[in-house]
Amino acid sequence: MANPSYNVGIIGYGWAATAHIDAINATRQASVGAVYSSRELDAGELSARYGSAITTYRDLDQLLSDPAIDTVSITSYPSQHKDQAVAAAGAGKNLIIEKPLALTLKDCRAIQRAVHKAGVKACVCFEVRFISQFQTTRNIIDEGLLGRIHYGEVDYYHGIGPWYGQYRWNTTREEGGSSLLSAGCHALDALLLCLGDDVTSVSAMTAQSSHGIFSKYAYPTTSVTLLQFASGAVGKVASVIDCFQPYYFHTHLVGSEGSLLDNKLYSNKLHLRDKKWSQLPMALADSGDVADHPYQSQFQAFFDALDRGEDMPHTSLDQSMKSFEVIFAADKSAEEGRPVSL
């Protein structure tokens, strides 16, 4: 891209950063022009690898003071997000921030205040909202094929052991936080996409595998959260990162006119008589690999919204904050052994 509308700096060069760079460079109007890392990086090698002219920095302040950079993508360790995001907003940069946004609700709100004060735009990587499965599911809900939903469950099953890159730091409270915050947050966010974000109370419990591989975790690796919505609906989210099975993003929605189970639909509105599920032509969320995540669709929506001077749909900072408020309430409920009101 000869003259991109948005010149993006990457903060933290790890596994997620590689997927972000490819996705940003594949959008119609953005290109990666800088990378900050605490490690020494070869600018020529990175430029050749990604096909855009990249300047490397080992000093974050230098990257943030570069007037050519108008947007940053934060893919560093979660414990670094708050300080980096606040500094980037203060420097007038638009923000793309990997999940989790931060490791405490206080730090999340500090980021939100900094973004509002600076008048910049921010995108949070709840990219599952942009995958075929949930784009299709949301359309089915909007068409009324399920009627009024009164129950929903979205569960995250993904064994995060030493065979998975995130395991190295995800096992600690200082970087992982909890099963729900570090991984199952995608499932909780997807449930709110389907049922709404008017959660009034949550009640959560935890458990942990006895297998030695998962003993390194400093927090319980399985959690189950029950949610009460102002609409009267109830929901459930399981976050299971200590399982031995293929990645599975279980989805079951039950409404007054029908039900949806993963990629299957039954609806009275379709006048079905054989009492069998109808198969839906959707691609399911079936991989934890960042290379398989729909970042390009999400980032395209972000840059299109920047063109319009608007907050992006689905995963703006303010929208995503509603999910994190529920996540931290669920973790508090599990820790204190009581329901928590929002």
N, C-alpha and C positions, 0 to 999 in steps of 0.2 A: 504494500500500500504506500504510494508515493507521499501523499499528504493526508495523514489520518486526522480526523476531527478531534480525536481524543488520544493523548499520549500517556500511556499508563506505566507507572513504576510498580514493580513487584517488591514487597517487603517480606523477606524470608524465602530462601530458595531451597525447598524440599520437594517431597513427593507431590503435594497438592499444587505447588507452584507450577510444575511442569504442565499439569492439566489446565491451569488458569491461563498460562501463556498461549498455549495452542488455541484455546477457546476465544480468548480476546483477539488474537490475530486473525481468527476466522470470521469475526463480525464485520459488518459492512463499513464501520467508521472508526475503529479503534486499533491501536497497535502498541505493543510493549516496547518502550524505549529505554527502560532502566531496570536494574535489579539490585536490591540491597541484600547483602548477606554478611554474617560475621566471618564467613570463610572467604578466602581469596578465590575469585572467579576470573576466568579468562573471557574478556568481552568479545574478542573475535570468535572464540569457540561458540559462545552463546548466540551471537548474531548469525553465525552460519547454521547452527542447529535449528533456530526458530524462524529465520528468514526476515528478521527486522533488525535494524541497527540499534544495538543495546549497549548502553553505558553501565558499567558496574560500579557499585559503591560499597565501602565498608563502614561508612559514616552515615547514619540515617538522616542526620540534620542536613548533610550536603544534598542528599536526594530530595528532601522536602523543600530545600531552598532553590531547587532547580526550577526556573520559571517555565521551562518547556514541558514539565510534567504537571498535568491537570487532574489526574486520577491516580489513586494507588489501590493495589490489591494486597490485602494483608493475609499471608499464608504462613505466618510464623507460629511458634508455640502459643497455645491459648493464654498462658500466663503473661504474655507480652502484648496481647491485643489492646488492652485498655490504654496503656501509655502511648503505644504507637498510633492508635486511632485518634486519640485526643490531640496528639501532636500534628497528625496529618490534617485533621479538620481545622486546627488552628492555623495551619499553613495554607488553607484555602483549597485543599484537594478533595475531590469527590472520592467516595470510599466503596470498595468491595471488601467484605470482611468474612473470612471463613468461619464456620461454626466450630465450637461454641463462640458466640459473640464475646463473652468473657466468662470468668469462673465464679463471679458473684453477681447478684442482682444490683448491688451498689455500683460495681464497675460498669455493668451494662448501662445503667442510668447515667453514669458519668460520660460515657460515649454519646448517649442520646443528647445530653445537654450540650456537649461540645459541637455536635453536628448541627443542632438547632441554632446555637449562637453564631456559628460560622456561616450559616445559610447554604451549606453544601448538601449534596444528595448522597445517600448511602444505600447499599445493597447488601443483604446478609445471605450467606450461601445455604439457604434452605431450598436447594435446587430441585429436590424431589417434586416440588409443586409444578415443575416444568416438564416432568417426564410424561410419556404417553399415557401411562396408567392413570395418573391423577388428573391430567388434562381431560381425558375421556370421562373419568368418574365424575368430575365436577360438571361437565356438560350434561351427563345423564341426570344428575341432581337438578340442574337448572331447567331441564326439560320436563321435570315433574314425574319422571318415570318411577321414582321411589316414593312419591308423595311426601308426607311430612316425616322426617327421620326421627325416631325416638330412641334408637340404640345404634351405637357404632363402636367397632373395635379395630384398631390398627396396631399391629405388633411387629417388632423388629427382632429378627433372629439372625445373628451374625457372630459366629465364633471368632473372637479377636484374640488369637494366641500368637506365639512367636513367629508363625508363618506369615503374619500380617504386619506391615511396616509400622502401623500406628501403635502396636503393642509396646514398643520400646519406651514410649513416654506415657501412653494411655493408662498404664497400670498405676500411676501415682495420683494421689489426690491433688498435688500441686499442678498437674497438667490435665489429667483426665476428669477429675472432679467427682463424677458418678457415672453409672451405666447410662442413665437417662440423658445426662448432659452431654456426654462425650459421643454417644452413638444413637441411642433411642430417641433423641430429640427430633430426628427426621420423622419418626412414626407419630409422635405427639403433634408435631406441626401439621402433618398430613391429616390427622383426625380433626384438628381445628379447621383446616381447609374444608372438610366435608360437613362438619356439624356447626361451625361458627365458633367465634372466640369469646362468647359470653359465659365463661366458666365461673361458677360461683363458689365451688369448693372442690377439694381433691383429698383423696385418702390413698396412701401408698404403703406398700410392704416390700421387703427385699429378701433375697436368698442368695446362696452362693454354691457353686459346684465344689465337690470335694476332690476333683481331679487336680493333681499336682501342677499341671500347666497353669491353672488359673489361681494358684495360691499366691502368686506374685502381686495380685491386685490388692491395693490398699483400701478398697471399698467393695461392697457387695456387687456382684456382677450381674445379678438378675433383679429387676424391679417390676412391680405391677402397680399401676396407678388407676384408680377409679375416679371419674370426673362427673360432676353434676353441672348441668347447664341451666341458665336462666330460662331457656325455652321449655324446660321440663325433661329434655333428653338426658340420657346417661351414656357414658362411654368408658372404654377401657384401653389402656396402652401397656403392653409388655415390652420391656427392653431386656433382651437375653443375649449377652455377649460371651457367655461361657458354654455355648452349645457345640456339639459335634454334628453338623448337618449342613446342607447347602444353604446359602443366603436366602432368606424368605421374608418378604414384606407382606404379612398377612393382613387382609382388609375384608371386613364384613360389616355392611350397613343394612339396617332394617327400618323400613318405613311403612306408612299407611297404605301404600299401593304396590310395594314390591321390595325386593332385596337384591343386594349386590355382594358377590363373594369373589374376591380377587378379579378375575377377568370373565366372570359369569354373571348373568342378569336374569332375574325373574320379575315380571311386572304385569299387574292386572291391565295396565294401559295397552299392552300388546295383545290382549285377548288370547293368551296362551291356554291351550286345553290339555296338553300332554303332561303338564306338571314337571317339565324338564327345564334345566337351566339353558339359557341361550348363551352361546360363546361369543365373547366380544373381541373384535380385532384390535387388541391393544398390546403394546410391549410392556411386560411387567418389570417392576423394579426388582432385579435379580442379581445385582452385583454390588459389592462394596468398593470395587476398584474405582478410583477417581477418574480413570480414563473412560469409564462407562457412564459417568454422570452427565446430565444434560446442561453442563455449564454454558455451552455456546448459546442455547436458547435463552437461558436466564440472562446472560450478559448482553445479548442482543436486545432483550427487552429493557435492560438498564440503560444502554446507550441511546436507544430510541426515546426513552423517557427523558434523558438528559437533553436530547434535541428539542423536546417539547417544553422543557423547563418544569417538568412534573416529577412527582414521586413515581417510582416504578410500580407496576402491579404485582401483587402477591408477596413479594419479599423485600419491600422497603424496610428501613430500620424500624419505623413506628409499628408497622404490621408485625414484624418479627419479634419485637419486644413483647407482644402479647403472649407469644409462645413461651418466651423465656420466663415471663412472670409465672406462668403455670408450671414450668419445669422446676424452678427454684422452690415454689410452694410444694410440689410433690416431694422433692428431696427433703424439705423440712418436715413434711408429714411422716416420711419414712424414718427419719432420725428421731423424731419426738414421739412417734407412735400414736398420733392423733390426727383427725381431719384438720385441714387448714383452709380457711375461707380466703377468698380473693376479693 
